Amino acid sequence: MTAATTTAQRAASAGRTAHTTMGIATLASIRATDTPGRRPGEALLAAIADAAATPAAADGPIRGIVVGPAGSGKTAVLRALRAELAARGLATTAAIPAASTEEIVFVDDAHALPDDDLDALSRFAADPEAGLVVALRPHGGDGLRQLTARLEGSRPPILLGEVTAEQVAAATRIPLHCAQALVRLTGSLTWLTLAAVDAHDADACDADPTHRDLMRALRGVIAHRLDHLDAATRSAVEALCLVDPAELSRMEPPTGTWDIAIVAGSAAGLLTPNGTPPRVVRAAVHAVIPAHRVAALMATTESHTTTSPEDDVPDDAPWAGGPDGAASRAERLVVLADALRADDPARALAMYREAWATGAEPRGLGLRFGIAALGTGDLDGATSSFDRMLASSDPQTAADATAAAIAVWAARGALAAGTTGAVGAAPATTSAVDTAAAPPSPVMFARMALAAVGAGANPGAAPTPQAGAHDTLTIASEALGAALTASLGDDVRGAVDSLVLASELYNATHSDFPLVEPPAVVAAAAALTTGALPVAASTLSAAVHAQQGGPWARPRLRLWQAWVAIQAARPDEARAHIEQAQDCGVALLPRDRLILSACEVALARRYAHTAEVMTVFREAGHHLLRRRFDTYLHPFLGELMLAAVRVGAADTVDRHFAAALTSLEQLGSPPLWAPLLHWSGIQRGILLGRPDELVPHARALLAAAVHSPFAAQLAAAGRTWTDVLAGHVDAAAVESAAQALAHHGLAWDGARLAAHGAARTADKHVYAQLLACARDLHPKQVLGAEPAHTAPAVATPDGSALSARELEVAQLVVQGKTYVEIGQTLFISPRTAEHHIARIRRRLDATSRSDLLTKLRDLLGAETDTDADAEVVA
């Protein structure tokens, strides 16, 4: 076969070996079978031919060799070459020797051939006129080396196995800077880079520049490849991932020499050619290797160490050897467990147990064990660990234990019980943080300030920042402590900005120490009390991507995202966040279950009928007996309080509401934290028909309005609502107040205000105007409801279709809503709803209530419970 002379061919004829890389672009061309005007593999062949002179010269046979580790694309190269040669009319075969001298033999995975087949292949390759293309892994035995030498004498090898960031960016839509990060993670290994590209989430790049989620996603494929290695190679790869490189020379390799082990690991696609594990492989090994095997590996390391105190080994090297035997091994197990804890607390617990069995100091493990236990949802295990540390004679240990124990009490939904005697006017005076030498550290102050504000106590002034360089946790804690103190002052907007900044800084700490609430939750709660829903949503989103707080905080952050979505009238998004909170692999703590129940109640109160609200509220009722509502839980208390009024159980929440108001008074009724709770009090008075109970809450909003624009809007809306209830309806004022409420996440309340105004005016024009406003503001989506059909599935006796309004009413009837609820949902009077239902019954020729429901279900294609019959008033 004659081929055009290329630059690479000329280089080869001059005796220089041409090297090429099988990249993302060439592999992508194999996958792109629908490329117009190009057969599968043709682009690949062209790339190889241009780069490495793969086609034979005009006067010689086609011979070549493709070398690369596992997953580098060798099989793809052979397949593409065979397809192109077949297209050119040349015969190929996989049989050795070929049945005809005209056939070109293709052999894949020659390194795996039995000795007899390899001998036959070598004899065939010895004929310089035989057409032969072979693919194999690098660094085989003598037979493979001889075969490689013979084929390289005819043509330069095609060397595969590495890709560049430029190739990734060119073949995908991944930005170059992100492609560079992927290649650094994967060590440029082809198969691993392809797996990373497949698992890559472009939307999460900016929020997760370290690609932590991607590294977790690749664990499975790396673990699968590890499982298919022989025991010696797997042990070598694990050792290279866990042991400091300087220590390898003092360890015996699993088999042969370390050079042989590195070659085997590289051929398997898990090590770079120099034996360095890519970061993603190292992280995967850390995450999947069992604790007992780590301990055994450490024992092997120590049995071959010759380190003495004078050796130049850094003190902080996590896997450095030492003269103290078991103690050194235990310390290294602890270091590994610390690294694993944020991603896999259960495995970290196993590592800590191994460390304790190996001789680690129990005092040093107590706090770590408790944090890991909390990360798995084991609240009792965490409590036990922290309780044992409370009596420690070491002040720092006791302080850490106190802060962690308070966080556990908060997780139980009883922050006030945990803070009794531990927080007060100023944490600096408490036993938890008091030291004779210095005021509390910024880190301790921030932890205790979170507890103090939540429990209704003023944390006092934040400590003055000390001069000198600070670590990330200290800087973030200084910002958080100062922001919490500011949140009790008059500068509402400044406090929210400070809390958001503190959350952003805390994202960079990667700390999983237990807190009363993640800083992002506090910032989001503060943003909601100013009506800034976008700020709350973005703060929580950034925290979720940064894994703020570690495992224990994951469900909490997701549930707060659901709560913000509910306030923004996005129920589908709220449901998605709730599902993510339940599926994130961490058991929900009691505090999380309380928030989940409040979210479920909120969705039912806005989008479901009374029977469902009663069911959901009944399921949430046990929280009213077993939990207490601290400052950060006040939004959920308000929701449960209003739902309780709707189902006729207002008294079940009264004591919690009174305690919350007392807590706010102890804080000095801060204009940041008070408005939403007082607004809930106003709504409660309206729903109960007790205008006199609105007065204290209205006054509180007016007092906060001086410093909070949001409180001013709530106060104005409350005043307008009071006028409406008294029969004085100013259409412009009502519509303006309703629109303002909706703009700040209270669309449900705004719609109700407009509907109340419409119901209390005798002016038909004002009635229509306010009713239209109510319809515009009311959340439209009904969870679980099927879209209305434009034509009935069951024809009416006169052959006509139901009107759009009749279809709306019919859907609500099937859902089990009463006349009153239908009127509230559609902003029509109960009498009008009754007229619609009567007309629907006549048009469907329904003879009874059950007959009506049956025909409506057929008409709408809806599936409802038969219990709904009791809800329909015929």
N, C-alpha and C positions, 0 to 999 in steps of 0.2 A: 504494500500500500504506500502511495506517495503522499507525503504531508508537506505543507509549506514550511519553509525554514523560518524559525522564530529566533528571537534574541536568546531565549533560554537554550535552544538547540546549539546555537553558536557557542554559547558559554560551555555547554557540555562537551562539544567537540574539542574545545581548548583544554579539556581535562579538569574543569572546575565542576564540583558537585552542586547541582541546583537543589535548593530546598523550597518547599512551598507549604503553606498552611491551609488545612481544610477548614474554612471559616463558616460563619453563620450564613453568609450570602450564598455560598455554594450549596450548603445543606438546604437552605430555603428554596433554591431552584429545583431541587428534587421534589420538594413538597408541592411546588406550584405547577401542578399538572394541567391547569387550565390557562397557562400563559399563551396568549394568541400567537400562532405561527411558530411555536417552539415545542418540540417533543420533550417529555420528561427526561431530565438528565443531560439534554443537549447543552444547556448553559453551563452545567457543571463540567462537561467534557471540554468545552471551549476554554473555561477558566484554567483547568489543569493543563491543557495543551499550551496555552499562552505562557503559563508560568513555569512549567517544568518539562516541556518537550515530551509529553507522554506518547504521542503517536510515533510510530517507527519511522526511521529514515527511509528514503526511497529504495535503498538497496539492501535492507535488512529486515529480519522478522520483527514482529511486535513482541517485545520483552520488557518487563518492568516489575518493580516491587513497590508496594504501598506499606509503609511502616507507621504504626501508631498505637497508643494504648487503648484499652477498652473504651468504647463509646466515642472514638475519635472520627468515625465515619468511613472506616475502611470498606465495609460491606457496601455502603452507598456508592463509593467510588467504583468498585468492581461492577456493580449493577449498572451504573450509568455508562461505563465503558463498553460493557457487553451489548447494551441496547444500541449504542451509537455504531459499534462495529457491525452489528446485525443489520442496521439501517443502511450501511455501506456495502452490504452483500457479503460480509466475511463471516465464516462459521466459527462458533466458539463452543467449548465443552468444559465440563468439570471433571472428565475422566482422565486418569493418568495410567498409561500414556494416551495420547490422542489416537482416535481410530484412523485419522487421516492426517497427512502432513500439512493439509490446508487448514486444519482446525487450530485455533488458538486456545490453549488451556488456561482456565481461570481457577485459582485455588484460594479460598478464603480461610482465614484462621489457621494458617500453616503451623503455627506454634502448638496447636492442639492435636496435630496428626500423630497417630501411633508411629513407633519407630520404623516398622516395615513400610508404611505409606510414605514416611519422610525419606527413607532410603530410595524408594522408587521415584519420588519427586526430584531428589538430588541427581539421580542418574539421568532423568529426562532433561533437567536443566543443564547438564554437562554438554548437551548437544547445542552448539551455538546457533544452529539453524532452527531450533524448536521455538515455536511461538508460546510464550508463557508469561502470565501476569499473576503475581502472588501477593497476598496481603497477610501480614503477621504483626504480632506485638514485638516491641523491641527487646533486645538483650536476652535472646534465647541461648540454647546450648551450642555446642560445636557444629552440629549438623545444620542448624539454622544460620549460623554465621557463615558457613561455607556457601549455603544457598544464596544468602544475601550478597556475598562477594561476587558470585558468578553473575547474578542479575544486574548488579550495579556496574559490572564491566560493560554491559550493553547500554545502560541508560541510567541517569541519575535517579535516585529514589524519590518518591513522593512522601514527605515526612508530615504526618498529621498530629493533631493533639492539642494545639493551642490556637486561640483566637485573640483578636485585638478588640479594643473598645470601638475603634473606628468601623470594624466589620459589623459589630453588633448594631451600632447606630445606623449604618447604611442599610442593613437588612430589616430593620424594625423601625418603629416609631419612637423608640426610647431615646431621650436626649443624650448627647455625648457625655455630659458630666455624670449622668446616671449610669450609662453603659460602662464608664470607667470604674464606678463603684462596684458594679456587678462583676467585672473582670477581676478586680482586686479581691472580692470575696471568694471567687471560684478559682483563683490562681491561674486563670486563662485556660483551664482544662475544657475541652470542647463539649463533652457530654454534660458536664456540670453547668457550663454557661448556658447551653440550650435548655436545661431543666430550669435554670434561674429565669431565663427569658419567658418560658411558658408560665412560670408561677408569679411573674412580676406583675404588680398592680401599679400602673402608671399614675393613677389618681392619688396613691398614697406616698409617692416619691417625696414631695415637698414636706409632708407632715412626718415622714419616717425616713430621713436621709441615711440612717444607719442600716436600713433594710432588716430590722429585727424580725418583722413578720415574715419576710422572705426566707430568712435563715431557718425559722421554725418550719416553714412550709417544705423546705428541702430535706428535713431530717429523715423523712420516710424513705426517700429514694436512696439516700446515703446509707441508712441502716440496712436497706435491702441489699445493697451492693456489699456491705460488710459481711452480712450473713452468708453470702455465697463465696467468700474467700476461704482458703484453707486456714486451719487454725494458726499456723505459724505466721502467715502473712497478716492475718487479722491482728494478732497480738503485736506484731511489729508496728502496724499502723496506729493501734491504740497507744502504744508506748510513745511513738513520735508525737502524738497529739497531747499526751499528758505529761511527759517528762521534759525537763529543761534540756535543750540540746547539749549543753556543756556536760551533762551527766551521762549521756549515752556511752561515752567511751569507758565508763566505769560499770556499765551493765552488759550482761551477756545477751546477745540477740536471741530471739526465739529459735532461730535455726541458722546455721552457717555463719555468715558475717553480716554486719550492718549494711555493707554495700549490696549484698545479695537481697537482703530484706527491703532495702530502698528500691531496688530495681523491680522487685515483685509488686510492691505497693504502687509504684509509678505505672507499671504495665496494667494494673487493675484500675487505673484512673482515679486513684485517691491521694496520690502524692505528686508533687511536681518532680521533675527529673533530679533535682538536687536533694530530694527527700523532705522538703518542707510541706507540711499539710496546709492546704488552703484554709482560710479562716472558717468557711462554712463547714468544712469537714471536721476541723478541730471542735467547733461548737456542737456539731452533731454527735461526735464521739463523747464529749462531755455530758451530753444530754441522755444518751442511750446506754452507756456502759453501766452494768450493774455495780452496786456499791461493793460487793464482795470481791469483784474482779479488780476494782481500783485498789482495794486494800492489798490484794495479792500482788499486784504490780508494784505497789510501794514497798512491799516486803522484799521483792526481787531487787528493787533499786538499792535498798539499804544493805542487802547482803553482799553487794559488789561495790560498795562505796569506799573510797579511801580518803574522804574529806577529813581534814583536820581543822581546828579553829583558825589556823593561820591561812587556810586556803582563801583565795580571792573569790568568794561566792557572795553575791549580794544578800543582805539579811532578809530582804523582802521578796526574794525569788520564790514563788509559790511551790515549786517542785525541787528546790535545791536540797541536796543531801545534807546530812549533819551527823555529828558524832553521837547524838543521843538516841539513836535507834528508834524505838516505838514512838517516843514523843514526837520526833520529826515526822514520822508517818502520819500520826494523828493530826498534826498541824496542817499537813498538806491536804488531808481529807477534808478538814474544815474549810480550807481555802477553796477547794473545788466545790463543796456544798454551798458556800457563799455565792459563788459565781452562778450556780444552777438555781438558786432559790427564787429569783424573780420570775423565771420561766417555768420551773417545775418544782414547786415546793415539796411535793411528795417524795421526789428523788433526793432532794436536799435533806429531808428528814432521815431517809435511809443512810445517807452519807454521814450525818451527824451521829447516828447510832453506831455506825462502824467506827467513827472517830472515838466515841466514848468507850467502846469495847477495846480499842487499841491503846487507850491510856490518856485521852484528852482530858483536860481539866474541866470538871462539871460546871464550875462557875462560869467559865467562858462559853459553855454551850447553852446555858439556860435561856438567855435572851434569844439566841439564834433559833433554838428549838421552838420557842413560843411563837416567833414570827413566822416560821415555816408552817407550824400547825394552824395558825390563823389563815395563812394563805391557802390551805386545803379545806378550810371551812370547819376545822375541828376546834370549836370555841372552848370546849372543856379542856382539851389538851393545852391550848394556849393559856388559859386561866391558871391551870396547875403550874405551868412553867413560870409564869410571872409571879404568882403568889409565893413560890419558894424563894424568889429573888428579893422580895420586898424587905426582908429582914437582914439583907446583906450589910456587912460592916463597911463595905466600900461605898462611899457616897455616890459616885457616878453610877454604879450598878443599881443601887436603890432608887436613884432618880429615874433611870431608864425604865426600871420595872414599874414604878409608879405611873409614869406617863403611858406605858404600854397597857397596864391594867385598867387605867381610865378609858383608854380606847376600846378595850374589850367590853367594859360596862356599857359604853355607848353603842357598841355593836349589838348588845343584848337589848337595846332600847331602854336603858335605865341610866343615862349619863348622870343624873342628879345623885343617884345612889353611889356611883363610883367616885364622885368628886367631893363627897362629904368629908370635910377636914383636909382635903387635898388641894382645893383651890379656894381662893377668897379674894379679898380686895386686891392683892398683889401676889402672884406666885412666888416672888422672891422671898416672902416671909414664911412659906410653907416648908414642912419637913421634906417634901419631895425635891425641892430645888435649893434649899437653903444650905449654904456652906459658909464656914467662917472666913474663908480666904477671899471670896469674890462673889459678886452677884451672879444670877443664873446665866448660863451661856445663851446666846441667841437661839440655838437649836432647842434647848429646854424651854425657854420662854415661849417660843412659838407653839410648841406642843401644849403647854399648859394654858396659853392664851386661847387656843382653840377650845379647850375644855371649859375655860371660864366663861367665855361669851356664850357657848352653848348652854351652860347651866344657869345663866342669868347673873353672872358675877363680873365685875369690872376687872380686867387683868392688870390694870395699872399701866404705868409708862414703860415702854420698851427700853431695854438696856441700851446704853450708849455704845455704838459700834466701836470696837477696839481697833487701834492702829495696827497696820501690818497686813500681810497677805492672808486671805481667808479661802477656805475650800468652798466648793459649790453649795454644799448643804448649808453651811453657815451663812453665805450670802443670801440664799433663798429664804432661810429662816428669819434673817433680819428683816427682809422685805415683808414676809408674812406677819411677823409679830407687830411691826409698825402699822401695817394695813388693818389688822384686827383692832388695834387700839384706835385708829382713825375711824373705823366703822361705827364707833360709839359717839363720834362727834357730830358736828353740824355740816361738814363739807361732804355731802352725800356723793356727788359726782367724783370728787377726788378719792374718796374711799373705795368706790367701785373700781376706778382705774388702778388704784394701788393693789387691790385684791387680784385683779386680772393679771397684773404684772407679776405679782408674787406666784401665782399659779404657773405662769410661763417659766419663771426661774426654777420653780420646783420640778417642772418637767425634766430639766437637765440633771437633776440629782440622781435619778434612778433609785431613790431610796424606797424601801418597802417597809419601813418602820411603821407600826400601827398608829394611826391618828384617829381622832374623833370623827373627822371628815377629811376627805382629800381637799387640798386647797382649791381645786377647780370647782368642787361642789359649793364651797363657801362663796367663791367669786360668782358662780352662776346664780346662786340664791340671792346674792346682793343685787346682781344685774336685774333679776326678775322683779325685785322690789322697787326698781326704778322704771319698769316697763321696757327694759332694753333686751328683748328676746334674742335678737341677732348676736348680741355680745355674749349672752349666756350660752347660746348654741355653739358659737365658735370656740369659746373657752373650753367647753366640755369636749368638743371634737378634737382639739389639740391635745388635751389630756389623755383621751382614749388612744390616740396614735402614739403618744409618748409612753404609754403604760404607766401613767402616774400612780404612785402608791403601791404598785406591785399587784400580785394576784388578788388579795383581799378587796382591792378597790375596783376591780374590773366590773363586777355586777353593779356596784353603786353608781359608777359613772354612766353606764348604759341606762340604768333606771332614771337617772336625772335627765338624760337625753330624752327619754320617753316623756317625762313630765314637761319639759320645755316644748316638745312637739304637741302635746295636748293643749298647752296654752296657746300655741300658734294655730290651733284648729287643723292639725295634720294627723288624724287618727291612724291612718295606715302606717305612717312613719313611726308613730308611737308604738304600735304593735310590733313593728320590726325590731325596735330597740328592746322591747320587753323580751322578745324571743332570743335576742342576742345575749341579754343578761342571764337568761336561764340556760343558755347553751355554751357559755364561755368556759366550762370546765371547772368552775369553782362553786362550791355549795353556797346557797344564799344564806347569809347571816340573818338573825331575827330583825335587825334594823332594815335590811334589804327587803325582807318579806313584808314589813310594814309599808315601805314605799311602793312595792309592787301592788299590794292590796289597794292603796290609795289611788294608784294609777288606774287599776281596774274599775274602781268605783267612779272615778272621774269620767272614764270612757262610757260607762253605763249611764251615768247621770245625764250626759250630753247626747247620747246617741241611741239609747235603748228605752224600752217601756218600763213602767213601774215595777212589774213583776221581776224583771231581770235586775233592776236596781236593788230591790229587796233581797234577792238571792245573793248578789255580790256583796252587799253591805253586811248581810248576815255572816258571810265567810270572813269578812274583815273585822267583825265585831270582837273576836278574841284579842285583837291587838289593843282594843280600848281597855281591856282588863289587864293585859300583861305588859304593856309598854307605856312609856312616858314620853311626852313630846317636848324636846329641847328646842332651842331657838332655830336650829337648822331644819327642824321637822315641822315648824309652824305652817308652811304652805299645805302640807298634807293633813294637818289637823283641820284647817279651814275647809278643805274638800270633804273630809269625813263628817264635819259638823253640818254642812249644807245637805249632804246626802241623808244624814240622820233626820233632818227636818222633813225632807221629802217623804221618807218612809214612816214618819210618825214616831221616831225614836230620839227626839231632840235631847231628852234628858240624859241619854247615855254618854253624851260628849260634854255636857255642861261643866263637869268638874275639871276636865282637861283644858277647856277654854278659860276657865277662871284661873287655873294655875299658869297658863301661858301669859295671860294679862299681868299677873303678879310678877312673873319673870321679866317681862318687858319693863315694868315699873322699876324693878331692881337695877336694870341696866340704864335707867334714866330715860325710858321711852325714846330711844334713838330714832331720828327721822329716817334712817336707812332701814332698820329692821321692823319698825312698828306698822307702817301703812297697810300692808296686805292683810295682816291679822285683823286690824280694825275694819277694813273693808269687808272681810268675811263676817264680822259682827253686824255690820249694816245689812248685809244680805240675809243674815239669819233673822234679824228683826222684821225685814220685809216679808220673808216667807212665812213667819209665824203671825204676821199681822199685828205686830206690837211696835207701833211707831215710837213709843217712849223709849224703847231699848236702843234706838238709833242714836240718841242724843250724845251719850258719852263717847261713842266711836266717832261721830261727826266732829266733836270738839277735838279729839285726839288728832284727826286728820288735818283740821285747821291749824293746830299747833305745829304739826310737822310740815305743813305747806310752806312755811317761811323758808325752809331749807331744802325742800324736796319738790321739784316741779311735778313729779308723779303724784305725790300726796296732794298737791294742789288740785290736780285734775280729778283725783278721787273725791276730794272734798266737794268740788263743784258738781260732780255727778251725783254724789249723795244728796246735796242740797236740791238739785233738780228732781231727783227721785222722790224726795220728801214732798215737794210741791205737787208732783203728779199724784201721789197718794192722797193728797188733800184736795184733788180735783182741779188744780191750776196747771193747765197744760200749755206751755210755751213751745210750739212746734220747733222753732229754730234752736232753742236751748236744749230740748230733748235730743234732737238729731245731732247737735254738736257734741253733747256729752256722750251719746252712744257711740259716735264715730271715734271719739278720743279713747274710750275704753277699749274698743276693738283694736285700735292702733297699737295699744300697749299690752296685747295678749289677753284681753278680757272681752273677746267678741261675744261669748255666750251671755255675759252680763249686759253688754251693750244692746244685744238683740232683745233681751227681756225688758230693758228700760224703754226701748222704743215701742214694744208691744204693750206695755203697761200704759204708756202715753196714748196709744191708739185706742185702747179699751176705755179710756176715761175722758174722751172728748166727744162732744156732740156735733162738732164740725166735720162734715163728710170729707172735705178737702184735706183737713189735718189728719183725719183718720186714715185716708188712703196714703198720704205722704209718710206717716210714721210706720204704717204697716209695710210699705215698700222698703223703708229703711231697715225694719226688723228682718225682713226676708233676705235682704242683701248681706246683713251682718251674721245671720245665723249660720253655723257650720252646716254645709249641705250634705256631707257624706254620712250615710247610715252604715255602720259596720255590719258586714255579713249580708246586706240586702242585695238582691239581684237587680240589675237595671230594668226599668219599666219597659214593657213591650209597647211598640207603637200601635199594635192592633191586637185585639183579644184572641186568645187561643180558643175560647168558647164563644160563639156568636150569641148576641142578645136576640130575643124573639123578633125584633124588628130589623135585624141584620146590621145595625149600626155599631160603631165602636164607642167605648167609653172615652170621655174627654180626658185631657191631660190632668185636670184637677181631680176627676173621679178616679183615675188610675193612682194618683198620689194617695188619696184617701183609702183606696182599696189595699194598697201596700201596707199602710199603717194598721188597717183592720186585721190583716193576716198576721201582722207582728203582735197583735193582742192589745193594741192601745185602746184606751177608753175615749169617749167623746172629748173629755177635757184634755187628754194628752194629745189627741189629734189636733185639737184647736191650738194647743201650745206649740206643737211642732210646725203647723202650717200657718200659724198666726191668723186663725179664724175663730169665730165663737163656737162653743160646744153645740149650740143650736144649729149653726150652719153645717157643722160636721154631721149632725143627726140627719139633716135634710139630704146631704150627699149620700149617706148610707142607705136611706130609704129609697132614694132614686136608683141607686145601684141594685138594690134588691128587686125592685120592680123590673128593671131592664134585663136582669138575669133570670127573672121568673123564679126567684128563690122562695121556697115554701116555708123554710124555717131557718133558724140561726145556723145550725150545722150544715144545712144545704147551701146557705150563702157562703160559708167558709170553704166548703168543698169546691164550689164553682169558682171562687176567687183564687184558690190555690191552682186549679187547672188553668185559669186565665193568666195568672202571673208566673206560673212555673215555680212557685215558691214552696219550700219545705219548712213547716213550722210544727211545733209541738201541739198536741190536742189540748194541752192545758190552756192554750190561748182562748179556747171557747169561752171560758169563764170571764175573760176580760172584755168581750165584745158585748156591747149593749145593743140589742136588736130594736 
